[in-house]
Amino acid sequence: MNLKLALFVFAAGGLGSVARWTISQLTTWPSIGVNLIGSFLMGLCFSWMLSRELESSFQSTILMAGFLGGFTTFSAFSLELLSFAKEGDYLRLFQYAALSVCLGLAACMAGFYALRILER
């Protein structure tokens, strides 16, 4: 593991989290705004990497995994879906999207109700 890179990703993730919190204070629908901004920025960064035939770079890792990872994991989810589309694997794209949303909601509900049951 590259310790220097890990520290930069850590710091950028903290900045992304602060940016997310700041936006949540300014709008009534913070998740949608953050997810759209993060997904747009993730697409820009991914396009930049591809246009330069980079597998990965120090800066893009800090931006994508660090800042955008702290800002919104939805951007990473969107990038995964874009990768499936780029490969032409639309069945996997739709299965992955549907499973992620449905199972994510189910897991959130399970956690919510588990605590309610335990508190009785």
MIDRENKOL-58189 format. One record per residue: residue number from 1; residue in three letters; z, x, y of N, C-alpha, C, O in turn. Coordinates in nm, 2 decimals, always signed. Example, Ala and Ser with C-alpha at 12.3 -4.5 7.8 and 13.67 -1.06 7.14 Angstrom:
2
+-----+---------+--------+--------+--------+--------+--------+--------+--------+--------+--------+--------+--------+--------+
: num : residuo :    n.z :    n.x :    n.y :   ca.z :   ca.x :   ca.y :    c.z :    c.x :    c.y :    o.z :    o.x :    o.y :
+-----+---------+--------+--------+--------+--------+--------+--------+--------+--------+--------+--------+--------+--------+
:   1 :     ALA :  +0.78 :  +1.32 :  -0.57 :  +0.78 :  +1.23 :  -0.45 :  +0.78 :  +1.32 :  -0.33 :  +0.85 :  +1.42 :  -0.33 :
:   2 :     SER :  +0.71 :  +1.28 :  -0.22 :  +0.71 :  +1.37 :  -0.11 :  +0.79 :  +1.29 :  +0.00 :  +0.80 :  +1.34 :  +0.11 :
+-----+---------+--------+--------+--------+--------+--------+--------+--------+--------+--------+--------+--------+--------+
***
This chain:
120
+-----+---------+--------+--------+--------+--------+--------+--------+--------+--------+--------+--------+--------+--------+
: num : residuo :    n.z :    n.x :    n.y :   ca.z :   ca.x :   ca.y :    c.z :    c.x :    c.y :    o.z :    o.x :    o.y :
+-----+---------+--------+--------+--------+--------+--------+--------+--------+--------+--------+--------+--------+--------+
:   1 :     MET :  +0.00 :  +0.08 :  -0.12 :  +0.00 :  +0.00 :  +0.00 :  +0.00 :  +0.09 :  +0.12 :  +0.07 :  +0.19 :  +0.13 :
:   2 :     ASN :  -0.08 :  +0.05 :  +0.22 :  -0.09 :  +0.12 :  +0.35 :  +0.03 :  +0.07 :  +0.44 :  +0.02 :  -0.04 :  +0.49 :
:   3 :     LEU :  +0.13 :  +0.15 :  +0.45 :  +0.25 :  +0.11 :  +0.53 :  +0.22 :  +0.08 :  +0.68 :  +0.27 :  -0.01 :  +0.73 :
:   4 :     LYS :  +0.13 :  +0.16 :  +0.73 :  +0.10 :  +0.15 :  +0.88 :  +0.03 :  +0.01 :  +0.89 :  +0.06 :  -0.07 :  +0.99 :
:   5 :     LEU :  -0.06 :  -0.02 :  +0.81 :  -0.13 :  -0.15 :  +0.81 :  -0.04 :  -0.26 :  +0.79 :  -0.04 :  -0.36 :  +0.86 :
:   6 :     ALA :  +0.05 :  -0.25 :  +0.69 :  +0.15 :  -0.36 :  +0.67 :  +0.24 :  -0.38 :  +0.79 :  +0.27 :  -0.50 :  +0.82 :
:   7 :     LEU :  +0.28 :  -0.28 :  +0.86 :  +0.36 :  -0.30 :  +0.98 :  +0.28 :  -0.37 :  +1.09 :  +0.34 :  -0.46 :  +1.16 :
:   8 :     PHE :  +0.16 :  -0.34 :  +1.11 :  +0.07 :  -0.40 :  +1.21 :  +0.05 :  -0.55 :  +1.17 :  +0.05 :  -0.64 :  +1.26 :
:   9 :     VAL :  +0.03 :  -0.58 :  +1.04 :  +0.01 :  -0.72 :  +0.99 :  +0.14 :  -0.79 :  +1.02 :  +0.13 :  -0.91 :  +1.06 :
:  10 :     PHE :  +0.25 :  -0.73 :  +0.99 :  +0.38 :  -0.80 :  +1.01 :  +0.40 :  -0.83 :  +1.16 :  +0.44 :  -0.95 :  +1.19 :
:  11 :     ALA :  +0.37 :  -0.74 :  +1.25 :  +0.39 :  -0.76 :  +1.39 :  +0.29 :  -0.87 :  +1.44 :  +0.33 :  -0.96 :  +1.52 :
:  12 :     ALA :  +0.17 :  -0.86 :  +1.39 :  +0.07 :  -0.96 :  +1.44 :  +0.10 :  -1.10 :  +1.39 :  +0.08 :  -1.20 :  +1.45 :
:  13 :     GLY :  +0.16 :  -1.11 :  +1.26 :  +0.20 :  -1.23 :  +1.21 :  +0.31 :  -1.30 :  +1.30 :  +0.31 :  -1.42 :  +1.32 :
:  14 :     GLY :  +0.40 :  -1.22 :  +1.35 :  +0.50 :  -1.27 :  +1.44 :  +0.44 :  -1.32 :  +1.57 :  +0.49 :  -1.42 :  +1.62 :
:  15 :     LEU :  +0.35 :  -1.25 :  +1.62 :  +0.28 :  -1.29 :  +1.74 :  +0.20 :  -1.43 :  +1.72 :  +0.20 :  -1.51 :  +1.80 :
:  16 :     GLY :  +0.14 :  -1.44 :  +1.60 :  +0.07 :  -1.56 :  +1.56 :  +0.17 :  -1.68 :  +1.55 :  +0.14 :  -1.79 :  +1.60 :
:  17 :     SER :  +0.29 :  -1.65 :  +1.50 :  +0.39 :  -1.76 :  +1.49 :  +0.44 :  -1.80 :  +1.63 :  +0.46 :  -1.92 :  +1.65 :
:  18 :     VAL :  +0.45 :  -1.71 :  +1.72 :  +0.50 :  -1.74 :  +1.85 :  +0.39 :  -1.82 :  +1.92 :  +0.41 :  -1.91 :  +1.99 :
:  19 :     ALA :  +0.26 :  -1.78 :  +1.90 :  +0.15 :  -1.85 :  +1.96 :  +0.14 :  -2.00 :  +1.91 :  +0.12 :  -2.09 :  +1.98 :
:  20 :     ARG :  +0.17 :  -2.01 :  +1.78 :  +0.17 :  -2.15 :  +1.72 :  +0.28 :  -2.23 :  +1.78 :  +0.26 :  -2.35 :  +1.82 :
:  21 :     TRP :  +0.40 :  -2.18 :  +1.79 :  +0.51 :  -2.25 :  +1.85 :  +0.48 :  -2.28 :  +2.00 :  +0.51 :  -2.40 :  +2.04 :
:  22 :     THR :  +0.42 :  -2.19 :  +2.07 :  +0.39 :  -2.22 :  +2.21 :  +0.29 :  -2.34 :  +2.22 :  +0.32 :  -2.42 :  +2.31 :
:  23 :     ILE :  +0.19 :  -2.34 :  +2.14 :  +0.10 :  -2.45 :  +2.14 :  +0.16 :  -2.58 :  +2.11 :  +0.13 :  -2.68 :  +2.16 :
:  24 :     SER :  +0.26 :  -2.57 :  +2.01 :  +0.33 :  -2.70 :  +1.97 :  +0.41 :  -2.76 :  +2.08 :  +0.44 :  -2.88 :  +2.08 :
:  25 :     GLN :  +0.45 :  -2.67 :  +2.18 :  +0.52 :  -2.72 :  +2.29 :  +0.43 :  -2.79 :  +2.40 :  +0.48 :  -2.86 :  +2.49 :
:  26 :     LEU :  +0.30 :  -2.76 :  +2.39 :  +0.21 :  -2.81 :  +2.49 :  +0.13 :  -2.93 :  +2.46 :  +0.06 :  -2.98 :  +2.54 :
:  27 :     THR :  +0.13 :  -2.97 :  +2.33 :  +0.05 :  -3.08 :  +2.29 :  +0.12 :  -3.17 :  +2.20 :  +0.22 :  -3.14 :  +2.14 :
:  28 :     THR :  +0.07 :  -3.30 :  +2.19 :  +0.13 :  -3.39 :  +2.10 :  +0.08 :  -3.38 :  +1.96 :  +0.14 :  -3.44 :  +1.86 :
:  29 :     TRP :  -0.03 :  -3.32 :  +1.93 :  -0.09 :  -3.30 :  +1.80 :  -0.11 :  -3.15 :  +1.77 :  -0.22 :  -3.10 :  +1.76 :
:  30 :     PRO :  +0.00 :  -3.08 :  +1.76 :  -0.01 :  -2.93 :  +1.75 :  -0.08 :  -2.88 :  +1.63 :  -0.15 :  -2.78 :  +1.64 :
:  31 :     SER :  -0.06 :  -2.94 :  +1.51 :  -0.12 :  -2.89 :  +1.39 :  -0.28 :  -2.89 :  +1.40 :  -0.34 :  -2.80 :  +1.35 :
:  32 :     ILE :  -0.33 :  -3.00 :  +1.45 :  -0.47 :  -3.01 :  +1.45 :  -0.53 :  -2.91 :  +1.55 :  -0.63 :  -2.84 :  +1.51 :
:  33 :     GLY :  -0.47 :  -2.89 :  +1.66 :  -0.52 :  -2.79 :  +1.76 :  -0.51 :  -2.65 :  +1.70 :  -0.61 :  -2.58 :  +1.71 :
:  34 :     VAL :  -0.40 :  -2.62 :  +1.65 :  -0.38 :  -2.48 :  +1.59 :  -0.47 :  -2.46 :  +1.47 :  -0.53 :  -2.35 :  +1.46 :
:  35 :     ASN :  -0.49 :  -2.56 :  +1.39 :  -0.58 :  -2.54 :  +1.27 :  -0.72 :  -2.53 :  +1.31 :  -0.79 :  -2.44 :  +1.26 :
:  36 :     LEU :  -0.76 :  -2.60 :  +1.41 :  -0.90 :  -2.59 :  +1.46 :  -0.93 :  -2.45 :  +1.53 :  -1.03 :  -2.39 :  +1.50 :
:  37 :     ILE :  -0.83 :  -2.42 :  +1.62 :  -0.85 :  -2.29 :  +1.68 :  -0.84 :  -2.17 :  +1.58 :  -0.93 :  -2.08 :  +1.59 :
:  38 :     GLY :  -0.75 :  -2.18 :  +1.49 :  -0.73 :  -2.07 :  +1.39 :  -0.86 :  -2.06 :  +1.30 :  -0.90 :  -1.95 :  +1.27 :
:  39 :     SER :  -0.91 :  -2.18 :  +1.26 :  -1.03 :  -2.18 :  +1.17 :  -1.15 :  -2.13 :  +1.25 :  -1.23 :  -2.05 :  +1.19 :
:  40 :     PHE :  -1.16 :  -2.16 :  +1.38 :  -1.27 :  -2.11 :  +1.46 :  -1.26 :  -1.96 :  +1.47 :  -1.36 :  -1.89 :  +1.45 :
:  41 :     LEU :  -1.14 :  -1.91 :  +1.50 :  -1.13 :  -1.76 :  +1.51 :  -1.15 :  -1.69 :  +1.38 :  -1.20 :  -1.58 :  +1.38 :
:  42 :     MET :  -1.11 :  -1.75 :  +1.27 :  -1.13 :  -1.69 :  +1.14 :  -1.28 :  -1.68 :  +1.11 :  -1.32 :  -1.58 :  +1.06 :
:  43 :     GLY :  -1.35 :  -1.79 :  +1.14 :  -1.50 :  -1.79 :  +1.12 :  -1.56 :  -1.68 :  +1.20 :  -1.65 :  -1.61 :  +1.16 :
:  44 :     LEU :  -1.52 :  -1.66 :  +1.33 :  -1.57 :  -1.56 :  +1.42 :  -1.55 :  -1.42 :  +1.35 :  -1.64 :  -1.34 :  +1.35 :
:  45 :     CYS :  -1.42 :  -1.40 :  +1.31 :  -1.39 :  -1.27 :  +1.26 :  -1.47 :  -1.24 :  +1.13 :  -1.51 :  -1.13 :  +1.11 :
:  46 :     PHE :  -1.48 :  -1.34 :  +1.04 :  -1.55 :  -1.32 :  +0.92 :  -1.70 :  -1.29 :  +0.94 :  -1.75 :  -1.21 :  +0.88 :
:  47 :     SER :  -1.76 :  -1.37 :  +1.04 :  -1.90 :  -1.34 :  +1.07 :  -1.91 :  -1.20 :  +1.13 :  -2.01 :  -1.13 :  +1.10 :
:  48 :     TRP :  -1.82 :  -1.16 :  +1.21 :  -1.83 :  -1.02 :  +1.27 :  -1.82 :  -0.92 :  +1.15 :  -1.90 :  -0.82 :  +1.15 :
:  49 :     MET :  -1.73 :  -0.94 :  +1.06 :  -1.73 :  -0.84 :  +0.94 :  -1.86 :  -0.84 :  +0.86 :  -1.90 :  -0.74 :  +0.83 :
:  50 :     LEU :  -1.91 :  -0.96 :  +0.83 :  -2.03 :  -0.97 :  +0.76 :  -2.15 :  -0.90 :  +0.83 :  -2.24 :  -0.84 :  +0.77 :
:  51 :     SER :  -2.16 :  -0.93 :  +0.96 :  -2.27 :  -0.87 :  +1.04 :  -2.27 :  -0.72 :  +1.04 :  -2.37 :  -0.66 :  +1.07 :
:  52 :     ARG :  -2.15 :  -0.66 :  +1.02 :  -2.14 :  -0.52 :  +1.02 :  -2.13 :  -0.46 :  +0.88 :  -2.10 :  -0.34 :  +0.85 :
:  53 :     GLU :  -2.15 :  -0.55 :  +0.78 :  -2.14 :  -0.52 :  +0.64 :  -2.00 :  -0.45 :  +0.60 :  -2.00 :  -0.35 :  +0.53 :
:  54 :     LEU :  -1.90 :  -0.50 :  +0.66 :  -1.76 :  -0.45 :  +0.63 :  -1.70 :  -0.54 :  +0.53 :  -1.70 :  -0.66 :  +0.54 :
:  55 :     GLU :  -1.64 :  -0.47 :  +0.43 :  -1.56 :  -0.54 :  +0.33 :  -1.43 :  -0.59 :  +0.39 :  -1.39 :  -0.70 :  +0.38 :
:  56 :     SER :  -1.38 :  -0.50 :  +0.47 :  -1.26 :  -0.52 :  +0.54 :  -1.24 :  -0.41 :  +0.64 :  -1.30 :  -0.30 :  +0.63 :
:  57 :     SER :  -1.17 :  -0.43 :  +0.75 :  -1.14 :  -0.33 :  +0.84 :  -0.99 :  -0.34 :  +0.89 :  -0.93 :  -0.44 :  +0.87 :
:  58 :     PHE :  -0.94 :  -0.23 :  +0.94 :  -0.81 :  -0.23 :  +0.99 :  -0.78 :  -0.34 :  +1.09 :  -0.69 :  -0.42 :  +1.08 :
:  59 :     GLN :  -0.87 :  -0.35 :  +1.19 :  -0.86 :  -0.45 :  +1.29 :  -0.87 :  -0.59 :  +1.24 :  -0.79 :  -0.68 :  +1.28 :
:  60 :     SER :  -0.97 :  -0.62 :  +1.15 :  -0.99 :  -0.75 :  +1.10 :  -0.87 :  -0.80 :  +1.01 :  -0.84 :  -0.91 :  +1.01 :
:  61 :     THR :  -0.82 :  -0.70 :  +0.94 :  -0.70 :  -0.73 :  +0.85 :  -0.58 :  -0.77 :  +0.94 :  -0.51 :  -0.87 :  +0.91 :
:  62 :     ILE :  -0.56 :  -0.70 :  +1.05 :  -0.45 :  -0.73 :  +1.14 :  -0.48 :  -0.87 :  +1.20 :  -0.38 :  -0.95 :  +1.21 :
:  63 :     LEU :  -0.60 :  -0.90 :  +1.24 :  -0.63 :  -1.03 :  +1.31 :  -0.62 :  -1.14 :  +1.20 :  -0.56 :  -1.24 :  +1.23 :
:  64 :     MET :  -0.69 :  -1.12 :  +1.09 :  -0.71 :  -1.23 :  +0.99 :  -0.58 :  -1.26 :  +0.91 :  -0.52 :  -1.37 :  +0.91 :
:  65 :     ALA :  -0.53 :  -1.15 :  +0.85 :  -0.41 :  -1.17 :  +0.76 :  -0.28 :  -1.18 :  +0.85 :  -0.19 :  -1.25 :  +0.82 :
:  66 :     GLY :  -0.28 :  -1.10 :  +0.96 :  -0.16 :  -1.09 :  +1.04 :  -0.15 :  -1.21 :  +1.14 :  -0.08 :  -1.31 :  +1.12 :
:  67 :     PHE :  -0.23 :  -1.20 :  +1.25 :  -0.22 :  -1.30 :  +1.36 :  -0.25 :  -1.44 :  +1.31 :  -0.17 :  -1.53 :  +1.33 :
:  68 :     LEU :  -0.37 :  -1.45 :  +1.25 :  -0.41 :  -1.59 :  +1.21 :  -0.33 :  -1.64 :  +1.09 :  -0.31 :  -1.76 :  +1.08 :
:  69 :     GLY :  -0.28 :  -1.55 :  +1.01 :  -0.19 :  -1.59 :  +0.90 :  -0.06 :  -1.64 :  +0.95 :  -0.01 :  -1.74 :  +0.90 :
:  70 :     GLY :  -0.01 :  -1.58 :  +1.06 :  +0.11 :  -1.63 :  +1.12 :  +0.08 :  -1.76 :  +1.20 :  +0.17 :  -1.84 :  +1.22 :
:  71 :     PHE :  -0.03 :  -1.76 :  +1.26 :  -0.07 :  -1.87 :  +1.35 :  -0.10 :  -2.00 :  +1.26 :  -0.05 :  -2.11 :  +1.30 :
:  72 :     THR :  -0.17 :  -1.99 :  +1.15 :  -0.20 :  -2.10 :  +1.07 :  -0.26 :  -2.05 :  +0.94 :  -0.36 :  -1.97 :  +0.93 :
:  73 :     THR :  -0.20 :  -2.10 :  +0.83 :  -0.26 :  -2.07 :  +0.70 :  -0.38 :  -2.15 :  +0.67 :  -0.46 :  -2.13 :  +0.58 :
:  74 :     PHE :  -0.40 :  -2.26 :  +0.75 :  -0.52 :  -2.34 :  +0.73 :  -0.65 :  -2.27 :  +0.76 :  -0.75 :  -2.29 :  +0.70 :
:  75 :     SER :  -0.64 :  -2.17 :  +0.85 :  -0.76 :  -2.08 :  +0.87 :  -0.80 :  -2.01 :  +0.75 :  -0.92 :  -1.99 :  +0.72 :
:  76 :     ALA :  -0.70 :  -1.96 :  +0.67 :  -0.73 :  -1.89 :  +0.55 :  -0.79 :  -1.98 :  +0.44 :  -0.88 :  -1.95 :  +0.37 :
:  77 :     PHE :  -0.73 :  -2.10 :  +0.44 :  -0.78 :  -2.21 :  +0.35 :  -0.93 :  -2.24 :  +0.39 :  -1.02 :  -2.25 :  +0.30 :
:  78 :     SER :  -0.96 :  -2.25 :  +0.52 :  -1.09 :  -2.28 :  +0.56 :  -1.19 :  -2.16 :  +0.52 :  -1.30 :  -2.19 :  +0.48 :
:  79 :     LEU :  -1.14 :  -2.04 :  +0.53 :  -1.22 :  -1.92 :  +0.50 :  -1.25 :  -1.93 :  +0.35 :  -1.36 :  -1.89 :  +0.31 :
:  80 :     GLU :  -1.16 :  -1.96 :  +0.27 :  -1.18 :  -1.97 :  +0.12 :  -1.29 :  -2.07 :  +0.09 :  -1.38 :  -2.05 :  +0.01 :
:  81 :     LEU :  -1.28 :  -2.19 :  +0.16 :  -1.38 :  -2.29 :  +0.14 :  -1.52 :  -2.24 :  +0.19 :  -1.62 :  -2.27 :  +0.13 :
:  82 :     LEU :  -1.52 :  -2.17 :  +0.30 :  -1.65 :  -2.11 :  +0.35 :  -1.71 :  -2.02 :  +0.25 :  -1.83 :  -2.01 :  +0.23 :
:  83 :     SER :  -1.62 :  -1.94 :  +0.19 :  -1.67 :  -1.84 :  +0.09 :  -1.74 :  -1.91 :  -0.03 :  -1.84 :  -1.87 :  -0.08 :
:  84 :     PHE :  -1.68 :  -2.03 :  -0.07 :  -1.74 :  -2.10 :  -0.18 :  -1.88 :  -2.16 :  -0.14 :  -1.97 :  -2.16 :  -0.21 :
:  85 :     ALA :  -1.88 :  -2.21 :  -0.01 :  -2.01 :  -2.26 :  +0.04 :  -2.11 :  -2.15 :  +0.05 :  -2.23 :  -2.17 :  +0.02 :
:  86 :     LYS :  -2.07 :  -2.03 :  +0.10 :  -2.16 :  -1.92 :  +0.11 :  -2.22 :  -1.88 :  -0.03 :  -2.34 :  -1.84 :  -0.04 :
:  87 :     GLU :  -2.14 :  -1.89 :  -0.13 :  -2.18 :  -1.86 :  -0.27 :  -2.27 :  -1.98 :  -0.33 :  -2.32 :  -1.97 :  -0.44 :
:  88 :     GLY :  -2.27 :  -2.09 :  -0.26 :  -2.34 :  -2.21 :  -0.31 :  -2.26 :  -2.29 :  -0.41 :  -2.32 :  -2.37 :  -0.48 :
:  89 :     ASP :  -2.14 :  -2.26 :  -0.42 :  -2.05 :  -2.32 :  -0.52 :  -1.98 :  -2.44 :  -0.46 :  -1.86 :  -2.44 :  -0.44 :
:  90 :     TYR :  -2.06 :  -2.55 :  -0.44 :  -2.01 :  -2.67 :  -0.37 :  -1.92 :  -2.75 :  -0.45 :  -1.82 :  -2.81 :  -0.40 :
:  91 :     LEU :  -1.94 :  -2.75 :  -0.58 :  -1.84 :  -2.82 :  -0.67 :  -1.70 :  -2.76 :  -0.66 :  -1.61 :  -2.83 :  -0.64 :
:  92 :     ARG :  -1.70 :  -2.63 :  -0.67 :  -1.57 :  -2.56 :  -0.66 :  -1.51 :  -2.58 :  -0.52 :  -1.39 :  -2.60 :  -0.50 :
:  93 :     LEU :  -1.59 :  -2.58 :  -0.41 :  -1.54 :  -2.61 :  -0.28 :  -1.47 :  -2.74 :  -0.27 :  -1.36 :  -2.75 :  -0.22 :
:  94 :     PHE :  -1.54 :  -2.85 :  -0.31 :  -1.48 :  -2.98 :  -0.30 :  -1.36 :  -3.00 :  -0.40 :  -1.26 :  -3.06 :  -0.36 :
:  95 :     GLN :  -1.37 :  -2.94 :  -0.52 :  -1.25 :  -2.95 :  -0.61 :  -1.13 :  -2.87 :  -0.54 :  -1.02 :  -2.93 :  -0.55 :
:  96 :     TYR :  -1.15 :  -2.76 :  -0.49 :  -1.05 :  -2.68 :  -0.43 :  -0.99 :  -2.75 :  -0.31 :  -0.86 :  -2.75 :  -0.29 :
:  97 :     ALA :  -1.07 :  -2.80 :  -0.23 :  -1.03 :  -2.88 :  -0.11 :  -0.94 :  -3.00 :  -0.15 :  -0.83 :  -3.02 :  -0.10 :
:  98 :     ALA :  -1.00 :  -3.08 :  -0.24 :  -0.93 :  -3.20 :  -0.28 :  -0.79 :  -3.17 :  -0.35 :  -0.69 :  -3.23 :  -0.32 :
:  99 :     LEU :  -0.80 :  -3.07 :  -0.44 :  -0.67 :  -3.03 :  -0.51 :  -0.57 :  -2.98 :  -0.41 :  -0.45 :  -3.01 :  -0.42 :
: 100 :     SER :  -0.61 :  -2.89 :  -0.32 :  -0.52 :  -2.83 :  -0.22 :  -0.45 :  -2.94 :  -0.14 :  -0.33 :  -2.94 :  -0.12 :
: 101 :     VAL :  -0.53 :  -3.03 :  -0.09 :  -0.48 :  -3.14 :  +0.00 :  -0.39 :  -3.23 :  -0.08 :  -0.27 :  -3.26 :  -0.04 :
: 102 :     CYS :  -0.44 :  -3.28 :  -0.19 :  -0.36 :  -3.38 :  -0.27 :  -0.24 :  -3.31 :  -0.33 :  -0.13 :  -3.37 :  -0.33 :
: 103 :     LEU :  -0.25 :  -3.19 :  -0.39 :  -0.13 :  -3.13 :  -0.45 :  -0.03 :  -3.08 :  -0.35 :  +0.09 :  -3.08 :  -0.37 :
: 104 :     GLY :  -0.09 :  -3.04 :  -0.23 :  +0.00 :  -2.99 :  -0.12 :  +0.09 :  -3.11 :  -0.07 :  +0.21 :  -3.10 :  -0.05 :
: 105 :     LEU :  +0.02 :  -3.23 :  -0.06 :  +0.09 :  -3.35 :  -0.01 :  +0.19 :  -3.39 :  -0.12 :  +0.31 :  -3.42 :  -0.09 :
: 106 :     ALA :  +0.15 :  -3.38 :  -0.25 :  +0.24 :  -3.42 :  -0.36 :  +0.36 :  -3.33 :  -0.36 :  +0.48 :  -3.37 :  -0.38 :
: 107 :     ALA :  +0.34 :  -3.20 :  -0.34 :  +0.45 :  -3.10 :  -0.35 :  +0.55 :  -3.12 :  -0.23 :  +0.67 :  -3.11 :  -0.24 :
: 108 :     CYS :  +0.49 :  -3.15 :  -0.11 :  +0.57 :  -3.18 :  +0.01 :  +0.66 :  -3.30 :  -0.02 :  +0.78 :  -3.30 :  +0.02 :
: 109 :     MET :  +0.60 :  -3.41 :  -0.07 :  +0.67 :  -3.53 :  -0.10 :  +0.78 :  -3.50 :  -0.21 :  +0.89 :  -3.56 :  -0.19 :
: 110 :     ALA :  +0.75 :  -3.42 :  -0.31 :  +0.84 :  -3.39 :  -0.41 :  +0.96 :  -3.32 :  -0.35 :  +1.08 :  -3.35 :  -0.39 :
: 111 :     GLY :  +0.94 :  -3.22 :  -0.26 :  +1.05 :  -3.15 :  -0.20 :  +1.13 :  -3.25 :  -0.11 :  +1.26 :  -3.24 :  -0.11 :
: 112 :     PHE :  +1.06 :  -3.33 :  -0.04 :  +1.13 :  -3.43 :  +0.05 :  +1.22 :  -3.52 :  -0.03 :  +1.34 :  -3.54 :  +0.00 :
: 113 :     TYR :  +1.17 :  -3.58 :  -0.14 :  +1.25 :  -3.67 :  -0.22 :  +1.35 :  -3.60 :  -0.31 :  +1.45 :  -3.66 :  -0.34 :
: 114 :     ALA :  +1.32 :  -3.48 :  -0.35 :  +1.42 :  -3.41 :  -0.43 :  +1.55 :  -3.39 :  -0.35 :  +1.66 :  -3.41 :  -0.41 :
: 115 :     LEU :  +1.54 :  -3.35 :  -0.23 :  +1.66 :  -3.33 :  -0.14 :  +1.73 :  -3.47 :  -0.12 :  +1.86 :  -3.47 :  -0.13 :
: 116 :     ARG :  +1.66 :  -3.57 :  -0.10 :  +1.72 :  -3.70 :  -0.09 :  +1.80 :  -3.74 :  -0.21 :  +1.91 :  -3.80 :  -0.20 :
: 117 :     ILE :  +1.74 :  -3.72 :  -0.33 :  +1.81 :  -3.75 :  -0.45 :  +1.93 :  -3.66 :  -0.47 :  +2.04 :  -3.71 :  -0.51 :
: 118 :     LEU :  +1.92 :  -3.53 :  -0.44 :  +2.04 :  -3.44 :  -0.45 :  +2.15 :  -3.48 :  -0.36 :  +2.27 :  -3.45 :  -0.39 :
: 119 :     GLU :  +2.12 :  -3.53 :  -0.24 :  +2.22 :  -3.56 :  -0.14 :  +2.29 :  -3.69 :  -0.18 :  +2.40 :  -3.72 :  -0.11 :
: 120 :     ARG :  +2.25 :  -3.77 :  -0.27 :  +2.32 :  -3.89 :  -0.31 :  +2.45 :  -3.87 :  -0.38 :  +2.52 :  -3.96 :  -0.41 :
+-----+---------+--------+--------+--------+--------+--------+--------+--------+--------+--------+--------+--------+--------+
***
